[in-house]
């Protein structure tokens, strides 16, 4: 099932803010993507789902969403000084 940009964004922000526990640590692009997919499946089925995947449509929207979060200063690239580049990321102080 395809979702709207707003639905994906809402779930992403819940995971990044810690309001919803992701199935993967939200420190890499693919992990956040998988956690969003699992959360959407869990919400629609009413039970925890692991290892679901986003549709092609939702994957494209997630790509846009990820870079929008970066441009807005909510996330920044790099986990730490040893992992400074994409696909690693972290929530910025502004994002917190």
N, C-alpha and C positions, 0 to 999 in steps of 0.2 A: 504494500500500500504506500502510495506517495504521500508526503507530508509537505506542509507549507514551510517557507523560510522561517516564519514566526514560531512554528511548532519546534523546529530543529533548534532555533536560537534559545527558546525557553528551556528546553532540556539541557542544552550545552551550558547555559548560565547556571542552572540548578546544580549541575555536576561540578563546574568550576568553583562555585561558591560553597560547595560542600553540603548543600541542602538535599542533594540526592547522591547516594553512593554509587559510583560507577563500578562496573565489573572489572575495569582496568584502571590503573593509575593514570590520571590525566596529565601525562608529561610528554607524550608523543602524539603526533597527528593521528596515526592509525588507532591508537588506544582510545583517544577521545571519540573518534568516529565509531568504534565498536561499542563503547559505553553508551553512546547516544542511541545506537540501534537497539541494544539490549533494553535500555530504559523505555523506549517507545514500544517494544514488543511486550514488556512487562506491564506497561500501562494499558495496552489494548487487550491483553489476555487475562490480566488480574493475577498473574503468577510470575515468579522470576524466570527470566529467559536469559540464557548465556549463549554467545557465539551466533547471534543472528547477524544479518548483514543489511545494509541500506540498499534500497533499489538504486538503479543507475541514476534516476532523477534526483533522489535524495543525496546521493554521493556528490553530484554536481553542485547541489545547493549547499552541502556541507563545505565544499571547497571554497565557495564564495563566503560563507559564514565565517570560516576560520580566518581568512584574510581580512574580513571586515573587523573581527575581534582584534586582530593585530593592528590595523589602521586606527582603530578607536583607542588603542592603548590599554586594552583590557588584558591582553597577553603579549608576551614578547618572545622572541626566538631564543633558544638556548635554555638548558636546564641549570647549568652552572658554568664555572670557568673551564671545566674539562669537557663539557658537552655544550658548546656555544652555538650550534647551528641547528637548522631544521633537519630532522623532524622533531627535535626536542623543543619544548616550549614551557613557559611557566606563567602564572598569573602575576601581573605587575602590582606594585603597591596601589596604584590607581584603580586597578581592577578589583582589588580586595575591598 
